[in-house]
């Protein structure tokens, strides 16, 4: 699907910004760029339409950030693309008001994003980006793409030129090495949670099911399967590598790790310190929502009312060493308990891998720019505080940049994939791109001060003073 060209765009003129990938983050960027009519922008995605984790839109599952963390509100609450305006356009404001839900369902967030995508111009679905190069003669980036038909077949080739690029290519399902051959084998019911709903009926009818992964997706899938299976004959194993089925950190001050203040603090830390922090902060973003944990316990407890225990096994601290097919219909998992240093085997009929996602490597797309990229000690792209890749001075001197979205956890911390920072990051990118404060952003966003360096401290606004009132004159005297 293509949209009309920008009214000021000349066929051979470079655009101001090309976005690659249209997930929530680049959709946020497109929504905030929409009223900036002087900017010539275009966004491309190879999928036929917008879709947000369709395999995990389980009935009742909720996003883990408040509805205010939509695509635009935390940068511009007056934008026409807010979640509340979406509700208004569907005559749903009063039902939402009485529902009193601060956290909306995933399916509702997906519907909201689809509404925004349908209303914006400059979004090109069905376009696969093939290569990105630097043209030193024109001081622009060249972006080659293939236009795809409804069946995914190539229909036409094209090229656009741009001064700036925003990479929003997202993440991809992570398949643990011991299970890759089973996922790729035909007819074996071993799938990643990203495809859970497409195979849900198979899992519900399987005699024994194993869920691997102790995060939110694993918990939601375990609960969904549990509710669908008869009491006493559940036959579900739930395994996780973490030491416990732990709740996500959701205290008020803990959540301040997902503020611009913490992002700036993290970015200024030495590389080795950042790497150590990322691995230690898993419970900030990989734990389980407390309500989901409570719902699982309630369901399990309910199944003990008539005596006996449900036929389920929940074991944390376990990793899969190897896996293979047993006969033609079953899977055998070789397990290791990390604390006990013990091993065992598990035979199961189906496996769901709720093993998370990994950032898609930028090298695949930016192979043509490799000589221009500047990297850190672990060969990862260096990214500055304004979310720009560190490039050769010959490119940056031309005031051309590549911005990244959700590919900078190693430089910007745990808030990188968080929807709550989407609007702020998009506004930061647009302010950098326009060279002015197009979207005024707050100087301070957290009560916590992350560090002792006084120069790092944000400006603390003065307390609001009550106005001085002029005494009334008694005119009776």
C-alpha positions in Angstrom: 0.0 0.0 0.0 1.4 3.4 -1.0 0.3 6.8 0.0 0.4 10.1 -2.0 3.8 11.8 -2.1 4.6 14.8 0.1 3.2 17.9 -1.5 6.6 19.6 -1.6 8.5 16.5 -2.7 10.2 16.7 -6.1 11.0 13.3 -7.6 14.8 13.6 -7.5 15.1 15.8 -4.3 16.2 14.1 -1.1 13.7 13.7 1.7 14.3 15.1 5.1 13.6 11.7 6.8 13.0 8.1 5.8 11.8 5.7 8.4 12.6 2.0 8.0 10.1 -0.2 9.8 6.7 0.8 11.0 6.3 -0.6 14.5 5.0 1.5 17.5 8.2 3.5 17.7 8.5 4.7 14.1 4.7 5.1 14.1 5.1 7.5 17.0 7.8 9.4 15.1 5.5 9.6 12.1 2.6 10.8 14.2 4.6 13.6 15.8 6.2 14.5 12.4 2.8 14.7 10.8 1.9 18.3 11.8 5.4 19.5 10.8 4.4 20.2 7.2 7.8 21.6 6.2 9.4 18.1 6.8 9.3 15.7 3.8 9.1 12.3 5.4 8.3 8.7 4.3 8.2 5.5 6.3 8.5 2.0 4.8 7.6 -1.5 6.1 7.6 -4.8 4.3 4.4 -6.1 6.0 1.1 -5.5 4.2 -0.3 -3.5 7.2 0.4 -2.6 10.7 0.4 -5.4 13.3 1.7 -5.4 16.9 2.6 -8.9 18.3 -0.6 -10.5 16.8 0.4 -13.9 18.2 0.1 -12.6 21.8 -3.1 -10.7 21.7 -4.6 -13.1 24.2 -8.1 -12.2 25.5 -7.7 -10.0 28.6 -3.9 -9.6 28.4 -2.9 -6.0 29.1 0.1 -3.8 28.2 2.3 -3.1 31.2 2.4 0.7 30.8 -0.5 3.2 31.4 -2.6 4.3 28.5 -0.9 7.7 28.7 2.1 5.9 27.2 0.6 6.0 23.8 2.4 7.2 20.7 2.3 10.9 21.3 0.8 12.1 24.7 3.9 12.4 26.8 5.4 14.7 24.2 2.3 16.4 22.9 -1.0 15.7 24.7 -2.8 18.1 22.2 -1.9 15.8 19.3 -4.9 14.4 17.3 -3.2 11.0 17.5 -3.7 10.4 21.3 -5.3 7.3 22.6 -8.1 9.4 24.1 -8.8 11.0 20.7 -9.0 7.5 19.3 -11.6 6.6 21.9 -13.5 9.8 21.0 -13.5 9.0 17.3 -15.1 5.6 18.2 -17.6 7.0 20.7 -16.0 5.1 23.5 -14.9 7.8 25.8 -17.7 7.3 28.4 -17.3 3.5 28.4 -13.6 3.9 29.0 -14.2 6.4 31.7 -16.5 4.1 33.6 -14.2 1.1 33.0 -11.6 2.9 35.1 -8.7 1.0 33.4 -5.3 2.7 33.6 -3.7 -0.2 31.7 -5.5 -1.2 28.5 -5.7 -4.5 26.8 -3.1 -5.4 24.2 -5.7 -5.9 21.6 -7.0 -2.3 22.3 -3.5 -0.9 21.9 -3.1 -2.7 18.6 -6.4 -1.3 17.5 -5.3 2.2 18.5 -2.1 1.9 16.5 -3.9 0.6 13.5 -6.2 3.7 13.7 -3.2 6.0 13.7 -1.5 4.1 10.8 -4.7 4.3 8.8 -4.9 8.1 9.3 -1.3 9.1 8.6 0.0 9.9 5.2 3.5 9.0 4.2 3.4 5.4 5.4 4.3 2.8 2.7 3.5 -0.8 3.7 4.4 -3.6 1.4 7.8 -2.1 0.8 10.9 -4.2 1.6 14.1 -2.2 2.2 17.0 -3.9 0.4 20.0 -1.6 0.9 21.2 1.6 2.4 24.2 3.5 1.0 25.9 6.8 1.4 26.3 8.9 -1.8 29.3 11.2 -1.2 28.7 13.1 -4.4 25.3 14.3 -3.3 25.7 14.1 0.5 22.6 12.0 0.9 21.7 8.4 1.8 20.3 6.1 -0.9 17.6 3.7 0.1 16.7 0.9 -2.3 13.4 -1.0 -1.8 11.2 -3.6 -3.5 7.5 -3.0 -3.7 5.7 -6.2 -2.8 2.3 -7.4 -4.0 -0.5 -8.8 -1.9 1.1 -12.3 -2.1 4.5 -11.0 -1.0 6.0 -11.3 -4.5 8.2 -8.5 -5.9 6.3 -6.1 -8.2 8.7 -3.2 -8.7 12.0 -1.8 -7.6 12.5 1.7 -6.3 15.0 4.1 -4.8 14.6 7.2 -2.6 17.2 9.6 -1.3 17.2 11.2 2.2 19.3 13.3 4.5 18.2 11.4 7.6 17.1 7.9 8.4 15.2 6.5 11.4 15.7 2.8 11.9 12.8 1.1 13.7 13.2 -2.4 12.5 12.3 -3.8 15.9 13.2 -7.1 17.5 12.9 -10.8 16.4 11.9 -13.9 18.4 14.8 -15.5 20.2 15.1 -19.2 19.8 17.5 -20.9 22.2 20.2 -22.9 20.4 19.2 -26.4 21.6 15.7 -25.9 20.2 16.4 -24.3 16.8 16.3 -27.5 14.8 12.9 -28.5 16.3 11.4 -25.1 15.6 12.5 -25.4 12.0 11.4 -29.0 11.6 8.0 -29.5 9.9 5.2 -31.1 11.9 6.8 -30.6 15.3 4.7 -28.5 17.7 7.5 -26.4 19.0 6.9 -22.7 18.3 7.9 -19.3 19.7 5.3 -17.4 21.8 5.1 -14.9 19.0 3.1 -17.4 17.0 1.1 -18.7 20.0 -2.5 -17.7 18.9 -1.9 -19.2 15.4 -1.3 -22.6 17.1 -3.5 -22.3 20.2 -5.9 -25.0 19.3 -3.0 -27.5 18.8 -1.7 -26.7 22.2 -5.1 -26.9 23.9 -5.7 -30.4 22.5 -2.1 -31.7 23.1 -1.9 -34.3 25.8 1.1 -32.7 27.6 2.4 -29.1 27.0 5.6 -27.4 28.2 6.0 -23.7 28.4 9.6 -22.4 28.6 10.2 -18.9 29.8 9.5 -17.2 33.1 8.5 -13.7 31.9 5.2 -12.0 31.2 4.5 -13.9 27.9 5.2 -17.3 29.5 2.9 -16.4 32.4 0.1 -15.3 30.2 0.3 -18.4 28.0 0.5 -20.7 31.0 -2.6 -19.1 32.4 -4.5 -19.3 29.1 -3.7 -23.0 28.7 -4.5 -23.7 32.4 -8.0 -22.1 32.1 -8.8 -24.2 29.0 -7.8 -27.7 30.5 -9.9 -29.8 32.8 -9.2 -29.9 36.5 -6.9 -32.8 37.5 -5.9 -33.4 33.9 -4.0 -30.2 33.2 -0.6 -31.8 32.2 1.4 -28.6 31.9 5.0 -27.9 32.7 6.2 -24.4 33.1 10.0 -23.9 33.2 12.1 -20.8 33.5 15.8 -20.0 33.7 15.4 -17.3 36.4 15.7 -18.2 40.0 12.0 -17.5 40.6 8.7 -16.7 38.9 9.4 -13.1 40.0 7.2 -10.1 39.8 8.2 -7.1 37.7 9.6 -4.2 39.6 6.6 -1.8 39.7 7.3 0.5 42.7 6.9 4.2 42.0 10.6 5.0 42.5 11.6 1.8 40.7 9.7 3.0 37.6 11.9 6.1 37.5 14.4 3.9 35.7 12.1 4.4 32.7 12.4 8.2 32.6 14.5 10.5 30.4 16.5 11.4 33.5 17.7 7.8 34.0 18.3 7.4 30.2 20.6 10.4 30.2 22.4 9.2 33.4 22.9 5.7 31.9 24.2 7.0 28.6 26.9 9.0 30.4 28.3 5.9 32.3 31.4 4.0 31.1 30.7 1.2 28.6 31.7 -1.6 31.1 29.4 -0.2 33.8 26.5 0.0 31.3 26.9 -3.6 30.2 27.0 -4.8 33.8 23.8 -2.9 34.7 21.8 -4.2 31.7 22.3 -7.8 32.8 21.5 -7.1 36.5 18.3 -5.1 35.9 16.3 -8.0 34.4 13.5 -7.6 36.9 12.8 -4.1 35.8 11.5 -5.4 32.4 11.5 -9.2 32.4 9.4 -10.0 35.4 5.7 -10.9 35.6 2.9 -8.4 36.2 1.7 -8.9 39.8 -1.9 -9.2 38.7 -1.0 -12.1 36.3 0.8 -13.9 39.1 -2.2 -13.5 41.3 -4.5 -14.8 38.6 -2.3 -17.9 38.1 -2.3 -18.6 41.9 -6.1 -18.0 42.1 -6.7 -20.5 39.3 -4.4 -23.1 40.8 -5.9 -22.6 44.3 -9.5 -23.0 42.9 -8.5 -26.4 41.5 -7.7 -27.6 45.0 -11.1 -27.0 46.5 -12.2 -30.6 46.1 -8.9 -32.0 47.3 -5.8 -32.9 45.4 -3.4 -30.8 43.4 -3.6 -29.7 39.8 -1.4 -31.7 37.5 1.0 -28.9 36.7 4.7 -28.5 37.4 6.2 -25.0 37.8 10.0 -25.0 38.1 12.3 -22.0 38.0 16.1 -22.2 37.8 16.0 -24.7 34.8 17.7 -24.5 31.5 17.3 -26.7 28.4 20.6 -28.4 27.6 19.5 -30.3 24.5 16.3 -31.3 22.8 15.2 -33.8 20.2 12.3 -35.7 18.8 11.1 -38.9 20.4 9.5 -41.2 17.9 7.5 -39.0 15.6 5.0 -37.2 17.9 6.9 -36.3 21.0 9.7 -34.0 22.1 12.3 -34.9 24.7 13.9 -32.1 26.7 17.2 -32.6 28.6 17.0 -30.3 31.6 19.6 -28.9 34.0 18.7 -27.3 37.4 21.3 -24.6 37.9 21.2 -24.5 41.7 21.0 -28.3 42.4 23.5 -29.0 39.6 21.1 -31.9 38.7 19.8 -33.1 35.4 16.7 -34.9 34.1 14.6 -35.6 31.0 11.1 -34.4 30.2 8.9 -36.0 27.5 6.2 -33.7 26.2 3.8 -33.4 23.2 4.2 -29.6 22.5 6.6 -26.8 23.5 6.0 -23.1 23.6 9.1 -20.9 23.7 8.3 -17.8 25.7 12.0 -16.9 25.4 11.8 -13.3 24.5 13.1 -11.2 21.7 16.4 -9.9 20.6 17.3 -6.7 18.7 17.6 -7.3 15.0 21.2 -6.7 14.0 21.7 -3.5 12.2 24.6 -4.9 10.2 22.2 -6.8 7.8 20.6 -3.6 6.7 23.6 -1.3 7.0 26.2 -3.5 5.3 26.8 -0.8 2.7 27.6 1.7 5.4 30.0 -0.5 7.4 33.1 1.6 6.6 31.3 4.7 8.0 30.1 3.2 11.3 31.9 3.8 14.5 31.8 0.9 17.0 32.5 0.2 20.7 34.9 -2.3 22.2 32.4 -5.1 21.6 31.8 -4.1 17.9 28.4 -2.6 18.6 27.3 0.6 17.0 28.1 3.7 19.1 25.0 5.8 19.6 25.0 9.4 20.9 22.6 10.9 23.4 20.2 12.0 20.6 19.9 8.5 19.4 22.1 9.0 16.4 24.6 6.4 15.1 28.2 7.6 15.4 29.2 7.9 11.7 32.3 9.1 9.8 32.8 12.9 10.1 32.3 13.1 6.3 28.6 12.2 6.8 27.9 14.1 10.0 29.6 17.2 8.6 26.9 17.2 5.9 24.3 17.2 8.7 23.0 13.8 7.8 22.2 11.3 10.5 20.8 7.8 11.2 18.6 7.6 14.2 17.8 4.3 15.9 14.7 3.2 17.8 14.8 0.2 20.1 18.3 -0.8 19.1 20.2 1.1 21.8 19.8 -0.8 25.0 23.6 -1.1 25.4 23.9 2.8 25.3 20.5 4.0 26.7 19.5 1.3 29.1 16.4 -0.7 30.1 14.0 2.0 28.9 14.9 1.4 25.3 12.0 -1.0 24.4 9.6 0.6 26.9 6.5 2.1 25.3 6.5 4.9 27.9 9.6 6.5 26.4 8.4 6.3 22.8 6.9 9.8 22.5 9.9 11.4 24.3 12.4 9.7 22.1 10.5 10.6 19.0 10.3 14.2 20.1 14.0 14.2 20.9 14.8 12.9 17.4 12.5 15.5 15.7 14.1 18.3 17.8 17.5 17.2 16.7 16.4 16.9 13.1 14.8 20.3 13.0 17.5 22.0 15.0 15.1 23.6 17.4 12.8 22.9 20.3 9.9 21.8 18.1 8.6 19.8 21.0 9.5 21.3 24.4 10.6 18.5 26.7 10.8 18.6 30.5 14.1 19.4 32.1 13.4 17.0 35.0 11.3 13.8 35.0 12.3 11.9 38.2 12.5 12.5 41.9 15.5 10.3 42.0 18.9 11.9 41.2 21.0 9.1 39.6 24.5 10.0 40.6 26.7 12.4 42.5 28.1 14.5 39.7 26.6 17.9 40.3 26.8 18.7 36.6 24.6 15.8 35.8 21.8 17.1 38.1 18.8 18.4 36.2 17.6 21.9 36.9 15.2 21.9 39.8 12.4 24.3 39.2 11.8 26.8 41.9 8.8 26.2 44.1 5.7 27.9 42.8 5.1 31.1 44.9 1.7 32.4 45.9 1.0 35.7 44.3 1.4 38.8 46.4 -2.0 40.4 46.9 -2.5 44.1 47.1 -4.4 45.0 50.3 -7.8 46.3 49.8 -8.3 50.0 50.8 -11.1 50.6 53.2 -12.9 53.5 51.5 -15.2 53.9 54.4 -12.6 55.9 56.3 
